[in-house]
Amino acid sequence: MAKPDPRPYHRWMAIPRCVGRSGRREAARLGATVVLPAAFPRTRRRLEAHGLAVRTVPADELAKAEGGVTCCSILVDSPAGPGRRI
């Protein structure tokens, strides 16, 4: 199988997963903050070490139903503007 072309992703930062961990880690970026399930403290520390602001949320019940922070999110435009609280 041919390796994918990395050029479309030149602005993305790849952060390798923790050694000895399998499966995926799901996170949602909202403005300058990454929303991550609280069940992954090692992933949180890794993201923070790369300078990202991380907000953890309890998502254990979502995980039981094979849901996550991205598929169970509703994103709306804020009348105050991107990244601002109302």
Distance bins in CASP14 RR format, pairs under 12 A and 6 or more apart:
PFRMAT RR
TARGET T0000
AUTHOR 0000-0000-0000
RMODE 2
METHOD distances of the structure
MODEL  1
6 12 0 0 0 0 1 0 0 0 0 0 0
6 14 0 0 0 0 1 0 0 0 0 0 0
12 29 0 0 0 0 0 1 0 0 0 0 0
13 29 0 0 0 0 0 1 0 0 0 0 0
13 34 0 0 0 0 0 1 0 0 0 0 0
13 46 0 0 0 0 0 1 0 0 0 0 0
13 47 0 0 0 0 1 0 0 0 0 0 0
13 49 0 0 0 0 0 1 0 0 0 0 0
13 50 1 0 0 1 0 0 0 0 0 0 0
13 51 0 0 0 0 1 0 0 0 0 0 0
13 52 0 0 0 0 1 0 0 0 0 0 0
14 46 0 0 0 0 0 1 0 0 0 0 0
14 50 0 0 0 0 0 1 0 0 0 0 0
15 25 0 0 0 0 1 0 0 0 0 0 0
15 27 0 0 0 0 0 1 0 0 0 0 0
15 34 0 0 0 0 0 1 0 0 0 0 0
15 36 0 0 0 0 0 1 0 0 0 0 0
15 42 0 0 0 0 0 1 0 0 0 0 0
15 43 0 0 0 0 1 0 0 0 0 0 0
15 44 0 0 0 0 0 1 0 0 0 0 0
15 45 0 0 0 0 0 1 0 0 0 0 0
15 46 1 0 0 1 0 0 0 0 0 0 0
15 47 1 0 0 1 0 0 0 0 0 0 0
15 48 0 0 0 0 0 1 0 0 0 0 0
15 49 0 0 0 0 1 0 0 0 0 0 0
15 50 1 0 1 0 0 0 0 0 0 0 0
15 51 0 0 0 0 0 1 0 0 0 0 0
15 52 0 0 0 0 1 0 0 0 0 0 0
15 54 0 0 0 0 0 1 0 0 0 0 0
16 25 0 0 0 0 0 1 0 0 0 0 0
16 42 0 0 0 0 0 1 0 0 0 0 0
16 43 0 0 0 0 0 1 0 0 0 0 0
16 46 0 0 0 0 1 0 0 0 0 0 0
16 47 0 0 0 0 0 1 0 0 0 0 0
16 49 0 0 0 0 0 1 0 0 0 0 0
16 50 0 0 0 0 0 1 0 0 0 0 0
17 23 1 0 0 1 0 0 0 0 0 0 0
17 24 0 0 0 0 1 0 0 0 0 0 0
17 25 1 0 0 1 0 0 0 0 0 0 0
17 40 0 0 0 0 0 1 0 0 0 0 0
17 42 0 0 0 0 1 0 0 0 0 0 0
17 43 1 0 0 1 0 0 0 0 0 0 0
17 46 0 0 0 0 1 0 0 0 0 0 0
17 47 0 0 0 0 0 1 0 0 0 0 0
18 24 0 0 0 0 0 1 0 0 0 0 0
18 25 0 0 0 0 1 0 0 0 0 0 0
18 40 0 0 0 0 1 0 0 0 0 0 0
18 41 0 0 0 0 0 1 0 0 0 0 0
18 42 1 0 1 0 0 0 0 0 0 0 0
18 43 1 0 0 1 0 0 0 0 0 0 0
18 44 0 0 0 0 0 1 0 0 0 0 0
18 45 0 0 0 0 1 0 0 0 0 0 0
18 46 1 0 0 1 0 0 0 0 0 0 0
18 47 0 0 0 0 0 1 0 0 0 0 0
18 49 0 0 0 0 0 1 0 0 0 0 0
19 42 0 0 0 0 1 0 0 0 0 0 0
19 46 0 0 0 0 0 1 0 0 0 0 0
20 42 0 0 0 0 0 1 0 0 0 0 0
21 39 0 0 0 0 0 1 0 0 0 0 0
21 40 0 0 0 0 1 0 0 0 0 0 0
21 41 0 0 0 0 0 1 0 0 0 0 0
21 42 1 0 0 1 0 0 0 0 0 0 0
21 43 0 0 0 0 1 0 0 0 0 0 0
21 46 0 0 0 0 0 1 0 0 0 0 0
23 40 0 0 0 0 0 1 0 0 0 0 0
23 43 0 0 0 0 0 1 0 0 0 0 0
23 63 0 0 0 0 0 1 0 0 0 0 0
24 37 0 0 0 0 0 1 0 0 0 0 0
24 40 0 0 0 0 0 1 0 0 0 0 0
24 43 0 0 0 0 0 1 0 0 0 0 0
24 63 0 0 0 0 0 1 0 0 0 0 0
24 66 0 0 0 0 0 1 0 0 0 0 0
24 67 0 0 0 0 0 1 0 0 0 0 0
24 68 0 0 0 0 0 1 0 0 0 0 0
24 70 0 0 0 0 0 1 0 0 0 0 0
25 34 0 0 0 0 0 1 0 0 0 0 0
25 35 0 0 0 0 0 1 0 0 0 0 0
25 36 1 0 0 1 0 0 0 0 0 0 0
25 37 0 0 0 0 1 0 0 0 0 0 0
25 39 0 0 0 0 1 0 0 0 0 0 0
25 40 1 0 1 0 0 0 0 0 0 0 0
25 41 0 0 0 0 0 1 0 0 0 0 0
25 42 0 0 0 0 1 0 0 0 0 0 0
25 43 1 0 1 0 0 0 0 0 0 0 0
25 44 0 0 0 0 1 0 0 0 0 0 0
25 46 0 0 0 0 1 0 0 0 0 0 0
25 47 0 0 0 0 1 0 0 0 0 0 0
25 54 0 0 0 0 0 1 0 0 0 0 0
25 56 0 0 0 0 0 1 0 0 0 0 0
25 59 0 0 0 0 0 1 0 0 0 0 0
25 63 0 0 0 0 0 1 0 0 0 0 0
25 68 0 0 0 0 0 1 0 0 0 0 0
25 69 0 0 0 0 0 1 0 0 0 0 0
25 70 0 0 0 0 0 1 0 0 0 0 0
26 34 0 0 0 0 0 1 0 0 0 0 0
26 35 0 0 0 0 1 0 0 0 0 0 0
26 36 0 0 0 0 1 0 0 0 0 0 0
26 37 1 0 0 1 0 0 0 0 0 0 0
26 39 0 0 0 0 0 1 0 0 0 0 0
26 40 0 0 0 0 1 0 0 0 0 0 0
26 43 0 0 0 0 1 0 0 0 0 0 0
26 57 0 0 0 0 0 1 0 0 0 0 0
26 59 0 0 0 0 1 0 0 0 0 0 0
26 62 0 0 0 0 1 0 0 0 0 0 0
26 63 0 0 0 0 1 0 0 0 0 0 0
26 66 0 0 0 0 0 1 0 0 0 0 0
26 67 0 0 0 0 1 0 0 0 0 0 0
26 68 1 0 1 0 0 0 0 0 0 0 0
26 69 1 0 1 0 0 0 0 0 0 0 0
26 70 1 0 1 0 0 0 0 0 0 0 0
26 71 0 0 0 0 1 0 0 0 0 0 0
26 72 0 0 0 0 1 0 0 0 0 0 0
26 73 0 0 0 0 0 1 0 0 0 0 0
27 33 0 0 0 0 0 1 0 0 0 0 0
27 34 1 0 1 0 0 0 0 0 0 0 0
27 35 1 0 0 1 0 0 0 0 0 0 0
27 36 1 0 1 0 0 0 0 0 0 0 0
27 37 0 0 0 0 1 0 0 0 0 0 0
27 38 0 0 0 0 0 1 0 0 0 0 0
27 39 0 0 0 0 0 1 0 0 0 0 0
27 40 0 0 0 0 1 0 0 0 0 0 0
27 43 1 0 0 1 0 0 0 0 0 0 0
27 44 0 0 0 0 1 0 0 0 0 0 0
27 46 0 0 0 0 0 1 0 0 0 0 0
27 47 1 0 0 1 0 0 0 0 0 0 0
27 52 0 0 0 0 1 0 0 0 0 0 0
27 53 0 0 0 0 0 1 0 0 0 0 0
27 54 0 0 0 0 1 0 0 0 0 0 0
27 55 0 0 0 0 1 0 0 0 0 0 0
27 56 0 0 0 0 1 0 0 0 0 0 0
27 57 0 0 0 0 0 1 0 0 0 0 0
27 59 0 0 0 0 0 1 0 0 0 0 0
27 68 0 0 0 0 1 0 0 0 0 0 0
27 69 1 0 0 1 0 0 0 0 0 0 0
27 70 1 0 0 1 0 0 0 0 0 0 0
27 73 0 0 0 0 0 1 0 0 0 0 0
28 34 1 0 0 1 0 0 0 0 0 0 0
28 35 1 0 1 0 0 0 0 0 0 0 0
28 36 0 0 0 0 1 0 0 0 0 0 0
28 37 0 0 0 0 0 1 0 0 0 0 0
28 54 0 0 0 0 0 1 0 0 0 0 0
28 55 0 0 0 0 1 0 0 0 0 0 0
28 56 0 0 0 0 0 1 0 0 0 0 0
28 57 0 0 0 0 1 0 0 0 0 0 0
28 59 0 0 0 0 0 1 0 0 0 0 0
28 62 0 0 0 0 0 1 0 0 0 0 0
28 68 0 0 0 0 1 0 0 0 0 0 0
28 69 1 0 1 0 0 0 0 0 0 0 0
28 70 1 0 1 0 0 0 0 0 0 0 0
28 71 0 0 0 0 1 0 0 0 0 0 0
28 72 0 0 0 0 1 0 0 0 0 0 0
28 73 1 0 1 0 0 0 0 0 0 0 0
28 74 0 0 0 0 0 1 0 0 0 0 0
28 75 0 0 0 0 1 0 0 0 0 0 0
29 35 1 0 0 1 0 0 0 0 0 0 0
29 36 0 0 0 0 1 0 0 0 0 0 0
29 47 0 0 0 0 0 1 0 0 0 0 0
29 52 0 0 0 0 1 0 0 0 0 0 0
29 53 0 0 0 0 1 0 0 0 0 0 0
29 54 0 0 0 0 0 1 0 0 0 0 0
29 55 0 0 0 0 0 1 0 0 0 0 0
29 69 0 0 0 0 0 1 0 0 0 0 0
29 70 0 0 0 0 1 0 0 0 0 0 0
29 73 0 0 0 0 0 1 0 0 0 0 0
29 75 0 0 0 0 0 1 0 0 0 0 0
29 82 0 0 0 0 0 1 0 0 0 0 0
29 83 0 0 0 0 0 1 0 0 0 0 0
30 36 0 0 0 0 0 1 0 0 0 0 0
30 52 0 0 0 0 0 1 0 0 0 0 0
30 53 0 0 0 0 0 1 0 0 0 0 0
30 54 0 0 0 0 0 1 0 0 0 0 0
30 55 0 0 0 0 1 0 0 0 0 0 0
30 57 0 0 0 0 0 1 0 0 0 0 0
30 69 0 0 0 0 1 0 0 0 0 0 0
30 70 0 0 0 0 0 1 0 0 0 0 0
30 73 0 0 0 0 1 0 0 0 0 0 0
30 74 0 0 0 0 0 1 0 0 0 0 0
30 75 1 0 0 1 0 0 0 0 0 0 0
30 76 0 0 0 0 0 1 0 0 0 0 0
30 78 0 0 0 0 0 1 0 0 0 0 0
30 82 0 0 0 0 1 0 0 0 0 0 0
30 83 1 0 0 1 0 0 0 0 0 0 0
30 84 0 0 0 0 0 1 0 0 0 0 0
30 85 0 0 0 0 0 1 0 0 0 0 0
31 52 0 0 0 0 0 1 0 0 0 0 0
31 53 0 0 0 0 1 0 0 0 0 0 0
31 55 0 0 0 0 0 1 0 0 0 0 0
31 75 0 0 0 0 0 1 0 0 0 0 0
31 78 0 0 0 0 0 1 0 0 0 0 0
31 81 0 0 0 0 0 1 0 0 0 0 0
31 82 1 0 0 1 0 0 0 0 0 0 0
31 83 1 0 1 0 0 0 0 0 0 0 0
31 84 0 0 0 0 1 0 0 0 0 0 0
31 85 0 0 0 0 0 1 0 0 0 0 0
32 51 0 0 0 0 0 1 0 0 0 0 0
32 52 0 0 0 0 1 0 0 0 0 0 0
32 53 1 0 1 0 0 0 0 0 0 0 0
32 54 0 0 0 0 0 1 0 0 0 0 0
32 55 0 0 0 0 0 1 0 0 0 0 0
32 82 0 0 0 0 1 0 0 0 0 0 0
32 83 1 0 0 1 0 0 0 0 0 0 0
32 84 0 0 0 0 0 1 0 0 0 0 0
33 47 0 0 0 0 0 1 0 0 0 0 0
33 48 0 0 0 0 0 1 0 0 0 0 0
33 51 0 0 0 0 0 1 0 0 0 0 0
33 52 0 0 0 0 1 0 0 0 0 0 0
33 53 1 0 1 0 0 0 0 0 0 0 0
33 54 1 0 0 1 0 0 0 0 0 0 0
33 55 1 0 1 0 0 0 0 0 0 0 0
33 56 0 0 0 0 0 1 0 0 0 0 0
33 57 0 0 0 0 0 1 0 0 0 0 0
33 69 0 0 0 0 0 1 0 0 0 0 0
33 82 0 0 0 0 0 1 0 0 0 0 0
33 83 0 0 0 0 1 0 0 0 0 0 0
33 85 0 0 0 0 0 1 0 0 0 0 0
34 40 0 0 0 0 0 1 0 0 0 0 0
34 43 0 0 0 0 1 0 0 0 0 0 0
34 44 0 0 0 0 1 0 0 0 0 0 0
34 46 0 0 0 0 0 1 0 0 0 0 0
34 47 1 0 1 0 0 0 0 0 0 0 0
34 48 0 0 0 0 1 0 0 0 0 0 0
34 50 0 0 0 0 1 0 0 0 0 0 0
34 51 0 0 0 0 1 0 0 0 0 0 0
34 52 1 0 1 0 0 0 0 0 0 0 0
34 53 1 0 0 1 0 0 0 0 0 0 0
34 54 1 0 1 0 0 0 0 0 0 0 0
34 55 1 0 0 1 0 0 0 0 0 0 0
34 56 0 0 0 0 1 0 0 0 0 0 0
34 57 0 0 0 0 0 1 0 0 0 0 0
34 69 0 0 0 0 1 0 0 0 0 0 0
34 70 0 0 0 0 0 1 0 0 0 0 0
35 44 0 0 0 0 0 1 0 0 0 0 0
35 47 0 0 0 0 0 1 0 0 0 0 0
35 52 0 0 0 0 0 1 0 0 0 0 0
35 53 0 0 0 0 0 1 0 0 0 0 0
35 54 1 0 0 1 0 0 0 0 0 0 0
35 55 1 0 1 0 0 0 0 0 0 0 0
35 56 1 0 0 1 0 0 0 0 0 0 0
35 57 1 0 0 1 0 0 0 0 0 0 0
35 58 0 0 0 0 0 1 0 0 0 0 0
35 59 0 0 0 0 1 0 0 0 0 0 0
35 62 0 0 0 0 0 1 0 0 0 0 0
35 68 0 0 0 0 1 0 0 0 0 0 0
35 69 1 0 1 0 0 0 0 0 0 0 0
35 70 0 0 0 0 1 0 0 0 0 0 0
35 72 0 0 0 0 0 1 0 0 0 0 0
35 73 1 0 0 1 0 0 0 0 0 0 0
35 75 0 0 0 0 0 1 0 0 0 0 0
36 42 0 0 0 0 0 1 0 0 0 0 0
36 43 1 0 0 1 0 0 0 0 0 0 0
36 44 1 0 1 0 0 0 0 0 0 0 0
36 45 0 0 0 0 0 1 0 0 0 0 0
36 46 0 0 0 0 0 1 0 0 0 0 0
36 47 1 0 0 1 0 0 0 0 0 0 0
36 48 0 0 0 0 0 1 0 0 0 0 0
36 52 0 0 0 0 1 0 0 0 0 0 0
36 53 0 0 0 0 0 1 0 0 0 0 0
36 54 1 0 1 0 0 0 0 0 0 0 0
36 55 1 0 0 1 0 0 0 0 0 0 0
36 56 1 0 1 0 0 0 0 0 0 0 0
36 57 1 0 0 1 0 0 0 0 0 0 0
36 58 0 0 0 0 0 1 0 0 0 0 0
36 59 0 0 0 0 1 0 0 0 0 0 0
36 68 0 0 0 0 0 1 0 0 0 0 0
36 69 1 0 0 1 0 0 0 0 0 0 0
36 70 0 0 0 0 0 1 0 0 0 0 0
37 43 0 0 0 0 1 0 0 0 0 0 0
37 44 0 0 0 0 1 0 0 0 0 0 0
37 54 0 0 0 0 0 1 0 0 0 0 0
37 55 0 0 0 0 0 1 0 0 0 0 0
37 56 1 0 0 1 0 0 0 0 0 0 0
37 57 1 0 0 1 0 0 0 0 0 0 0
37 58 1 0 0 1 0 0 0 0 0 0 0
37 59 1 1 0 0 0 0 0 0 0 0 0
37 60 1 0 0 1 0 0 0 0 0 0 0
37 61 0 0 0 0 0 1 0 0 0 0 0
37 62 1 0 0 1 0 0 0 0 0 0 0
37 63 1 0 0 1 0 0 0 0 0 0 0
37 64 0 0 0 0 0 1 0 0 0 0 0
37 67 0 0 0 0 1 0 0 0 0 0 0
37 68 1 0 0 1 0 0 0 0 0 0 0
37 69 1 0 0 1 0 0 0 0 0 0 0
37 70 0 0 0 0 0 1 0 0 0 0 0
37 72 0 0 0 0 0 1 0 0 0 0 0
38 44 0 0 0 0 1 0 0 0 0 0 0
38 54 0 0 0 0 0 1 0 0 0 0 0
38 55 0 0 0 0 1 0 0 0 0 0 0
38 56 1 0 1 0 0 0 0 0 0 0 0
38 57 1 0 0 1 0 0 0 0 0 0 0
38 58 1 0 1 0 0 0 0 0 0 0 0
38 59 1 0 0 1 0 0 0 0 0 0 0
38 60 0 0 0 0 1 0 0 0 0 0 0
38 61 0 0 0 0 0 1 0 0 0 0 0
38 62 0 0 0 0 0 1 0 0 0 0 0
38 63 0 0 0 0 0 1 0 0 0 0 0
38 69 0 0 0 0 0 1 0 0 0 0 0
39 56 0 0 0 0 1 0 0 0 0 0 0
39 57 0 0 0 0 1 0 0 0 0 0 0
39 58 0 0 0 0 1 0 0 0 0 0 0
39 59 1 0 0 1 0 0 0 0 0 0 0
39 60 1 0 0 1 0 0 0 0 0 0 0
39 61 0 0 0 0 0 1 0 0 0 0 0
39 62 0 0 0 0 0 1 0 0 0 0 0
39 63 1 0 0 1 0 0 0 0 0 0 0
39 64 0 0 0 0 0 1 0 0 0 0 0
39 68 0 0 0 0 0 1 0 0 0 0 0
39 69 0 0 0 0 0 1 0 0 0 0 0
40 46 0 0 0 0 1 0 0 0 0 0 0
40 47 0 0 0 0 1 0 0 0 0 0 0
40 54 0 0 0 0 1 0 0 0 0 0 0
40 56 0 0 0 0 1 0 0 0 0 0 0
40 57 0 0 0 0 0 1 0 0 0 0 0
40 58 0 0 0 0 0 1 0 0 0 0 0
40 59 0 0 0 0 1 0 0 0 0 0 0
40 60 0 0 0 0 0 1 0 0 0 0 0
40 63 0 0 0 0 0 1 0 0 0 0 0
40 68 0 0 0 0 0 1 0 0 0 0 0
40 69 0 0 0 0 0 1 0 0 0 0 0
41 47 0 0 0 0 0 1 0 0 0 0 0
41 48 0 0 0 0 0 1 0 0 0 0 0
41 54 0 0 0 0 0 1 0 0 0 0 0
41 56 0 0 0 0 1 0 0 0 0 0 0
42 48 0 0 0 0 0 1 0 0 0 0 0
42 49 0 0 0 0 0 1 0 0 0 0 0
42 54 0 0 0 0 0 1 0 0 0 0 0
43 49 0 0 0 0 0 1 0 0 0 0 0
43 50 0 0 0 0 0 1 0 0 0 0 0
43 52 0 0 0 0 0 1 0 0 0 0 0
43 54 0 0 0 0 1 0 0 0 0 0 0
43 56 0 0 0 0 1 0 0 0 0 0 0
44 50 0 0 0 0 0 1 0 0 0 0 0
44 51 0 0 0 0 0 1 0 0 0 0 0
44 52 0 0 0 0 1 0 0 0 0 0 0
44 53 0 0 0 0 0 1 0 0 0 0 0
44 54 1 0 1 0 0 0 0 0 0 0 0
44 55 0 0 0 0 1 0 0 0 0 0 0
44 56 1 0 0 1 0 0 0 0 0 0 0
44 57 0 0 0 0 0 1 0 0 0 0 0
45 51 0 0 0 0 0 1 0 0 0 0 0
45 52 0 0 0 0 0 1 0 0 0 0 0
45 54 0 0 0 0 1 0 0 0 0 0 0
45 56 0 0 0 0 0 1 0 0 0 0 0
46 52 0 0 0 0 1 0 0 0 0 0 0
46 54 0 0 0 0 1 0 0 0 0 0 0
47 53 0 0 0 0 1 0 0 0 0 0 0
47 54 1 0 1 0 0 0 0 0 0 0 0
47 55 0 0 0 0 0 1 0 0 0 0 0
47 56 0 0 0 0 0 1 0 0 0 0 0
48 54 1 0 1 0 0 0 0 0 0 0 0
48 55 0 0 0 0 0 1 0 0 0 0 0
48 56 0 0 0 0 0 1 0 0 0 0 0
53 83 0 0 0 0 0 1 0 0 0 0 0
54 69 0 0 0 0 0 1 0 0 0 0 0
55 69 0 0 0 0 1 0 0 0 0 0 0
56 69 0 0 0 0 1 0 0 0 0 0 0
57 63 0 0 0 0 0 1 0 0 0 0 0
57 68 0 0 0 0 1 0 0 0 0 0 0
57 69 1 0 0 1 0 0 0 0 0 0 0
57 70 0 0 0 0 0 1 0 0 0 0 0
57 72 0 0 0 0 1 0 0 0 0 0 0
57 73 0 0 0 0 0 1 0 0 0 0 0
58 68 0 0 0 0 0 1 0 0 0 0 0
58 69 0 0 0 0 0 1 0 0 0 0 0
59 65 0 0 0 0 0 1 0 0 0 0 0
59 66 0 0 0 0 0 1 0 0 0 0 0
59 67 1 0 0 1 0 0 0 0 0 0 0
59 68 1 0 1 0 0 0 0 0 0 0 0
59 69 1 0 1 0 0 0 0 0 0 0 0
59 70 0 0 0 0 0 1 0 0 0 0 0
59 71 0 0 0 0 0 1 0 0 0 0 0
59 72 1 0 0 1 0 0 0 0 0 0 0
59 73 0 0 0 0 0 1 0 0 0 0 0
60 67 0 0 0 0 0 1 0 0 0 0 0
60 68 0 0 0 0 0 1 0 0 0 0 0
60 69 0 0 0 0 0 1 0 0 0 0 0
61 67 0 0 0 0 1 0 0 0 0 0 0
61 68 0 0 0 0 0 1 0 0 0 0 0
61 72 0 0 0 0 1 0 0 0 0 0 0
62 68 1 0 1 0 0 0 0 0 0 0 0
62 69 1 0 0 1 0 0 0 0 0 0 0
62 70 0 0 0 0 0 1 0 0 0 0 0
62 71 0 0 0 0 1 0 0 0 0 0 0
62 72 1 0 1 0 0 0 0 0 0 0 0
62 73 0 0 0 0 0 1 0 0 0 0 0
63 69 0 0 0 0 1 0 0 0 0 0 0
63 71 0 0 0 0 0 1 0 0 0 0 0
63 72 0 0 0 0 0 1 0 0 0 0 0
65 71 0 0 0 0 0 1 0 0 0 0 0
65 72 0 0 0 0 1 0 0 0 0 0 0
66 72 0 0 0 0 0 1 0 0 0 0 0
67 73 0 0 0 0 0 1 0 0 0 0 0
69 75 0 0 0 0 0 1 0 0 0 0 0
75 82 0 0 0 0 0 1 0 0 0 0 0
75 83 0 0 0 0 0 1 0 0 0 0 0
76 82 0 0 0 0 0 1 0 0 0 0 0
76 83 0 0 0 0 0 1 0 0 0 0 0
76 86 0 0 0 0 0 1 0 0 0 0 0
77 83 0 0 0 0 0 1 0 0 0 0 0
77 84 0 0 0 0 0 1 0 0 0 0 0
77 86 0 0 0 0 0 1 0 0 0 0 0
78 84 1 0 1 0 0 0 0 0 0 0 0
78 85 1 0 0 1 0 0 0 0 0 0 0
78 86 1 0 1 0 0 0 0 0 0 0 0
79 85 0 0 0 0 0 1 0 0 0 0 0
79 86 1 0 0 1 0 0 0 0 0 0 0
80 86 1 0 1 0 0 0 0 0 0 0 0
END
